[in-house]
Amino acid sequence: MSSFDHTGLDDVIHGRLRLGVMAYLSTASPATFLELRSKVNATDGNLSAHLAKLEAAGYVTIEKSFEARKPVTRVALTETGRAAWIAYLGNLRGLLDAAE
């Protein structure tokens, strides 16, 4: 039986909405803000706040531009973010193994 250690879970990722964002971006990066909002079922303000935390940690980049005179925000997982996501999954697997 493996030893139980929950302290390796990244608090920046572990929040439910941020976890959803990281999971989605790990397969669909970059994604538009509207696409993310739909996938994680968040309000604009809530998603913006959580993206700011991920951006401050260096896990995502946020780029704003215009297409056909409409603002478009794209969010992409950084290399640091992908490494943090993989580490998070590894720590989660460790917890699951310890529970068996």
C-alpha positions in Angstrom: 0.0 0.0 0.0 1.3 3.5 -0.9 1.6 6.2 1.7 -1.1 8.8 1.7 0.1 12.4 1.0 -2.4 15.0 -0.1 0.0 17.9 0.3 1.4 17.5 -3.2 -1.9 18.7 -4.8 -1.5 22.1 -6.4 -3.9 24.6 -4.7 -3.9 26.8 -7.7 -5.3 23.9 -9.9 -7.3 22.2 -7.2 -10.3 24.6 -7.2 -13.2 23.0 -9.1 -13.4 25.7 -11.8 -9.7 26.0 -12.3 -9.4 22.2 -12.4 -12.0 22.2 -15.2 -10.1 25.0 -17.1 -6.8 23.1 -16.9 -8.4 19.8 -17.9 -10.1 21.4 -20.9 -7.0 23.4 -22.0 -4.8 20.3 -21.7 -6.7 19.0 -24.8 -8.0 22.1 -26.5 -5.4 24.8 -26.1 -5.9 27.6 -27.1 -9.5 28.1 -26.4 -11.6 31.2 -26.6 -13.1 32.7 -23.4 -16.6 32.0 -24.6 -15.7 28.4 -25.3 -14.2 28.0 -21.9 -17.1 29.7 -20.2 -19.5 27.2 -21.9 -17.3 24.1 -21.1 -16.9 24.9 -17.4 -20.4 26.5 -17.0 -19.1 29.7 -15.4 -20.2 33.3 -15.4 -17.9 35.9 -17.1 -16.8 37.4 -13.8 -16.1 34.1 -12.1 -14.2 32.7 -15.0 -12.2 35.9 -15.3 -11.2 35.7 -11.6 -10.1 32.1 -11.9 -8.2 32.8 -15.1 -6.4 35.6 -13.4 -5.2 33.2 -10.7 -4.0 30.7 -13.3 -2.3 33.5 -15.2 -0.5 34.8 -12.1 0.8 31.3 -11.5 2.2 31.2 -15.0 -0.1 28.3 -16.0 -2.0 30.1 -18.8 -1.5 33.1 -21.1 -4.4 35.3 -22.1 -4.4 37.2 -25.4 -7.0 39.7 -26.5 -7.6 40.7 -30.1 -10.3 41.7 -32.4 -11.9 39.6 -35.2 -14.4 41.4 -37.5 -14.4 44.3 -35.0 -15.4 42.0 -32.1 -13.2 41.4 -29.1 -11.9 37.8 -28.8 -10.0 36.5 -25.8 -7.9 33.4 -26.2 -6.5 31.4 -23.3 -3.6 28.9 -23.8 -1.9 26.5 -21.5 1.8 27.4 -21.0 4.7 24.9 -20.7 4.7 25.6 -17.0 1.0 25.0 -16.9 1.2 21.7 -18.8 4.0 20.6 -16.4 1.9 21.6 -13.4 -1.1 19.7 -14.8 0.9 16.6 -15.3 2.4 16.8 -11.8 -1.1 17.4 -10.4 -2.4 14.3 -12.2 0.6 12.3 -10.8 -0.2 13.4 -7.3 -3.9 12.5 -7.8 -2.9 9.1 -9.0 -0.8 8.6 -5.9 -3.8 9.4 -3.7 -5.9 7.0 -5.7 -3.2 4.3 -5.4 -3.1 4.9 -1.6 -6.8 4.4 -1.4 -6.7 0.9 -3.0 
